[in-house]
């Protein structure tokens, strides 16, 4: 009830003020009423009207420090910085050592890029302030703007040491520690902070972010989980918890977190895409397709969910539709080698052999370091009966990736299929040295039991000799 009454009163005062201005009639308001009018206009971003109200207030109360500070704020908002500074100089002559004058002047100088002047003003504010944490926070932001992150960190830590609940300072400190790659120090700091204030959801959240960057996903999940237990409607914490679960291959938990995020802040293209990705991983391809399409409807240039829809359609053996979606994704992002590789597979599935070969070539040209492209491309050629060309393609791949065991195993298979046993044994030896465990890929390539037994004997002999 109080809130509604206040809103009505403010609107009534503003309306009365505007009537007097429009009719050019004389009027008298109390300072507090002028402050309400000016603040109302500022909140609604009507700064010219706010300035007009400041001038009317100044006419009635020429020596009011509060009105002069509001006027300076308004002038600064209108990019009239010099006039704002002149107003503050006049205010300081009337009332020296006023904290708000120094703070506002520091802010104006900072926005003007005159950082040394800004620092001087904030340093003046320290001596006359009851809120030193606020001053130290602003000093930290100035040094951050100057890219002097060491000093920024020092001042932000001072701010937090005075007011452990200053969550903005906590956020800015996380940024500075991250940009200086001091993640381990950050973790120590946040743990100490949490020991003193275990119910700071933002501290737990920032700790989770740091753990993700250090690839410590289980710790990240615990930290984000604490953040959402403390603050259930903390959407960013739910979102990042979902991402951590997704990276940790806990897909159902990821889904739950993303759905909770959507409950709090509503749908979004990225959120739909991540939900679709989680459904893909649990092989719910119809639902994955549904949410990929929802994402692309919200953002038609967001190519990842369009590609994802193609993946789901392929898994559902709806290859003609998959071709359509892969083409659509490639129109937006033509330089994506992965998209071309999946386009090649889909084209092959619908019988577009020439298009498939062209797509593989495009994929290999864009990213020759993707061994799977060389394997898939060569296998398509191999299936068409051109084993010599399949061998040449794998050899091209090995020029780029000479220590990739999968390519050596595949080359072994093609050599043996082409009757080139000496070359095959040499290639097999290379493959076994690089990665013995992947020899099963070679055994799976040949369905003939006789060939499998012969290969197993050679592989087992290598194993025993290298124990």
N, C-alpha and C positions, 0 to 999 in steps of 0.2 A: 504493500500500500504506500509506504513512504517513497519508494522509487517512482511510482506512477505520479504521486503528487508533485515530486520534484520536477519530473519531466514536464508536467502541465504548467508549473510555475515558470520554468525557464522559457517555455514556448510563449507564455503570456507576456513575459517581460520583453522578449525579443520582438514579438508582434507590436507591443506598445512603442518600443524604440523605433521600429521601422515606420510606424504611423506618424510619429513626430518628425522623423527625417523627411518622409514623403510630403507632409503638409507644411514643413518648414516652421513648425511651432516650437516655442521654448519648452524646455523640459528639464527636470532635475531628477537624477537617480543617485542612490547611495553607491559608494565605491564597490560594495559587494555585488550590487546589481550589475554594474558595468563589467565587473570581472566575469559574472555569469554570461553576459551577452558576448563578450570577447571570446570566452572559452567555447561558447556554443558555436560561433562562427568558425573558430579554429578547428574544432572537432569535425565540422562538416566541410572543411577545406574551402571556406569562403573567406579567403584572407584579405581581400580588398574591403569587404564589409567589416571584418575584424579591425582593420586599420582605421576605418572611418569611426568605429566605436571607440577605439583608443584615442583618437583625436578629440572626440566629444568629451570623453572622460578626462583627458588632460586639460581641456579648457576649464572644466569644473574643479579639477583637483591637480593643479600644475606641479605640486611637489610630492605627489604620491609615488613612492618607490615601486610599489606593486604595479601600478598602472604603467610606469616607465619601463619596467622589465617586460610586461606583456607587450608593450609597443615594440620594444627591441626584438622580442621573439617573432612578432608578426612581420616586421621589416626584414628580418633574416629569412623567414619563410618565403618572402616575395623577392629574394635575392638582392635586397637593398642593404648589403652588408655594411657599407661605410656609414649609412644613415643609422643603422642599428648600433654600431660602435659609438657614434656621436651621442646617441640617446643614453647609452650606458655610461659614457664619460660624465654626462650631466647628472645622472643618477648617483654616480660615485661621489661627485662633489657634494651632493646633498647628504649622502650617508656612506662614508668610507667604511671599508672592511665588511661590506655586505657579501655574504657567501654566494648568493644567487647571481650577483653581478659578475663575480669572477668566473663562476661556472658557465654562465651563458657566453661570456666573452671568450673563454677558452674553447667552447664549442664552435663559435663563429670563426675564430682563427683556424681551428682544425679543418673546418669545411672549406676555408679559403686556401688551405695547403700551407699556411704559415705556422708550421708545427712548433718552432722554438717559442713563438709568442704564445701559442696555446699552452705549452708546458709552463711558461712563466705564470700565466693566469691560474692554472690549476694548482701550482705550488703556493700561490698566494692564498688560495681557497683552503688549503690544508690547515693553516693556522687558525682560521675562524670558523671551521666547520665542525658540526656535531656528527656529521656523516662521513667520516674519513674514508670508509670503504668505497663510497660512491666516487670520491675524488681519485683515489688510487685506481679504481676501475677505469675512469676516464683517461688517466695518465697512461695506463696500459694500452688503451685503444689508440692513443696518439702514437706511441712507440710502435704499435702494430702497423699503423698506417705508414710509418717511416721505415717499415721492414727491419726495425731493430728488435728482433723477437726476444733476445735475451733480457733486455730491459723491460719489455712488455710482460714477459713471464714473471719477473721480479715483482712488478707493481700489481699484477693480477693476483699473485700469491698473497701479497700484503692485504689486498682487498678482501680475499676470502678468509684470511686469518682473523680479520676483524669481524666479518659477518659471514659466517659459514653457510648462511641461507641465500647468499647472493648468487642466484643461479645463472644470471647473465654473465657474471665474471667467470663462473665455472665453465660455461660454454666457450667463452673467448679463450680461456686458458687451454682448454682441450684443443682448440684450433692451433694455437701457437706451439704447443708441445708436439702436435702432429706434424706441422709444417717444418719443424726443426728435427723431425725424426727422433724424438726422445720418448718413444712409446713406453719403454720399460720404466722410465722415470715417471711418466704419466700414471702408470698403473700403481706405482708406489704411492703417489700423491693421492689418487682417488681412494685407495684402500684406507689411507690415513684419514681422509675426509669422511669416509663412510663410518669408520670407527667412532668419529665424533658426532656424526649425524646419520645414523643408519636408515633413516626414513626419507632421505633425499632421493627421490625417483630419478632426478636428472643425473645425479652422481652415478647411480647404478647404470643408467642408460649410457653415459659417456664411457664408463668402464667396459660395458658390452661392446661399444664401437671399437675401442682399443683392442680388445681380445679378438674381434673379427679381423682387424688389420694384421694381427700377429698370427692369424690362422689357428687360434685356440678356440675352436668353435664350442666345445662343451662348456668352457668357462664363460664364453659370450652368452650362451643360452641361459645359464644360471643368472648372470647379471641382468639380462633383459627380463627374465622371469620375475626377479625381485622388483624391478621397476614397475611392471604391470600389476603385481600384487599390491604394491604401495599406492599406485595411481591407475585404477582400472581403465580409465578413459584416455590413457596416454597413447594416442594413435601411433606416433613414431616408434615407440618402444614395441608395440604389437607388430608393426610392420617389419622392423629390423629383427625381431624375434623370429618372425616367419622366414625372413631371408637366411638367418643363421640355421634354422631347421632345414631349409631347402639345401643349403650347401653341405649340411651334415647328413643328407639323405634320409631325413626323418619327414617324409612327405605328408603323412596325415596330420602331424603336428603343425607343419607349415601351413597346410590348408586351414586349420582351425585358427591360427594367428591372423592369416590374411582375411578370413571371413570376419573376425572380430574387428580388424582395422576398418573394414568396409561398414560395419555396424556403427562405428564411431564417426567416421568422416565421409561416408558415402562412397559410391563407386568412382573408379578412375581407370584410365586406359592401362597404366602400369600395373595396377592392382589386379585387374582382370587378367592381364598377361601372366602374372606370377601364379594366380590361381590355376590358370590353364596349364602352366608348366608343371605344377604339382600334380594335377590330374594325369598329365602325360606319363609322369614317372610311376604312378600306381596303375598305369595301363587302362585308365578310364578315358579312352580316346574320344568317345562321343561328347563327354563333358569337357574334355580339353578343347575340342573343336568349338563347342558352344562358347566358351569363355574367350578363346582367341578371336572369334568373330565379334564378340561384344567389345573387346579391346579395340579392334580395328574400326569399328563403327564410331567409337568415341574419338579416334585419331586416325584418319585415313592415311596419313603418311608414316605411321608407326609400323615399319616393315617387319619387325620381329614377330608380332602375333600373326601377321599374314603368312609368314614362313612357317610358323608353328602350326597354323591351320593345315598347311600342305603336309607337314609331317604326320599329323593325326589322320588325315585322309589317306595317306600312304599306308599307315598301320591298319586302316580299315579296308585296305585293298580297293579304295575308290581313286584309282590312279588318274583318270581323266580330270577329275576335279582337282586332284593334287597338282597336276600340270598347270592348271589355271592359277592356283594360288602361288605356286613358285614363280610363274611368269610375272604375276602382279608384284611380288616382293622384289624381283629383279629389276622391274621398271623403276622402283624407288631407289634401290641400292644395287647398281650394276657391277660394282667392284667387289662383291662379296663372294669369295671363292667357295665357301661352304654352300651357299645358295645354288651356285652353278653345279656343284657335285650332286646335290639332291635333285636338281632339275634333270641332270643326266640320267639318274636312276629312273625317275618318273617317265621321262621320254622313252627309255628302253622298255619299260613295262607296258606302254601303250603302242609299242611297235615303231616308234620314231627313231630308228637306228642311227641315221645320219645326224639328226639333231642331238642325240645322246652323245655321240662321239665328239661333236663340236663343243658340247657343254663341258665334257671332261677336259678337253684341251684348254678351254677358257679357264676352268678351275685350276688346272696345273700351272697355267701361265700366271695367274693372280697369286697363287700360293704354292710354289713348288715344294714347300717344306711340309705339306700335308701328305704323309705316306699313304693314307687311305685312298686318296685320289688316284695315285699310281696303281695301287692294287685293284681298285674297282675298274678303272679304265682298261688296264691290261687284261683283266678277267673277261671283260666284254669282248675284246679282240680275240682272246683265247677261245671263247665259246663260238666265235665265228670261224674258227679253224686256222687262224693266222698265228701260230705259236711263235714264229720268228719275230713278228712285230710285238707280241706280248713280252718277249724277252727283252727287246730293245727298249720298250717303255719302262720296264723295271730297272734296266741298266741306267736309263736317264734319271730315274728316281734316286738311284744309288749315288749318282754324281752329286746330287743335292744332300742326300742323307746316307752317307757311307756306313754309319754305325747303327742303322736301324735294322734290328733282327728280323722284323716282319717281312721286309723287302728281300732279305737274303733267303728266308724260307720260301717265299713265293718264287724267287728266281730258281731255287733248287727244284721246285715242283715243275716249272716250265722246262727246265733242262732235261729232267727225267722223262717228262711227257714227250719230249722231242727226240728221245734216244741219245741225249748227250750226257752219258753217265759220268764220265770223268769230270766234266764241268759241274755236274750236279753234286758230286761228292765234295768237290772243292768248296762250292757255295754252301753246302750243308755244314762243313767244318767251320766256316766263318760264322754262320748263324748260331751254331751251338756254343761257340766261344762268347758271342755277344749276349745271348740270352737262352740258356738251356731250357728253361721252363716253357718257352713258347713253341717247343718242337711239336706239341700236340696239333698245332695249326697245320703242319705239314702232313701229319697222319690223317687228319680229317679231310684233306684235299683229295686224297686217293681213296676211292671206295673199294678197290680190289684188295682182298685179304692178303693175297700173295705179296703185293707191293708193300702193304702195311707191315707185314712180318719182316720183310727184307730191310725196310727202313728202321724198324724197331731194333734189329740186331746191330746195325751200324750205330744208332743213337746210344744203345746200352753199352756198346764197346767203348764209345767216347766217354760215357759217364764213369765207367770203371777205371779208365786210364787217367781220369782227372779227379779222382777222389782225394 
